């Protein structure tokens, strides 16, 4: 018997939230583009910038917006916009809501790789060194606002620590700039994030510069950015992080072959979570056997492993080859010839909860 009746497969995705630490980015298709006025010229320019922001947010590719296949959309972005309007600041912004379905269709027709809404949660240890002193940015502080705006602008699920005294003693400048995540890991455990982002931002001569380190799994990324103010340097950091993470998760239509994926330890809630994780990979259900489920998916093994790691699934050794098919016995006179049973498909990737 399966883990639940097969008739319940359809329509159950909306009943459960995604398991694991990955987060579904809210307002992924809404862009809040800063503006300096509300004239038609400013509106049109901001709409173009909002489109560029969205394309970069969905692909992680800084060159994607200039794809010739998007020329018609760039000429008339209203084709994929559901609504827009100005909002008072500071800062004043043009809020543009893009239609998810038509936007995704346009990008896929252009052959662009897309990053789904389920993205790794990022815990940021962010230390600001300003003229008035040094401070660790904590959740709920006013200094967190530019960080949250920048993360939303770049489509990243950001978490911030409490920044209590014990954490301030850990998240020092040398620690955040160092290449070793070990000092931060124990302090980060209670936040259950997928990735750690350590940033040391400094104000010098009226300008800001920041050194950042990102750890996710066994991979590390690092870099440095500059900005005119805290908001600009925060956006530059989040943009760099997005561009480094996106290649691990984006799925380009038709670029990768199909794979068979088996997941063990399934139940109804896990099926819903798995469905949301695998949505960008064009999943197709093949079979259900007890608590095991078999999908056919499109994407590279590395991308699938990165995506499934967001739900903390454990990879299992590759499946064994199927048992040899017994020889077909000759049919008796007048009887229909016997048909050999088809061998069971062997999954290339196997995971369990």
Helices and strands as residue ranges (DSSP letters): G 6-8, G 13-15, E 23-24, E 30-34, H 40-59, G 64-66, G 68-70, H 71-75, G 77-80, E 81-87, E 93-98, H 100-109, E 118-119, E 122-130, E 133-136, G 142-144, H 145-153, E 158-160, H 165-170, H 173-177, H 182-188, G 189-191, E 195-204, E 207-216, E 219-227, H 230-249, E 258-264, H 268-278, G 279-281, E 284-289, E 292-298, H 301-309, E 314-316, E 349-352
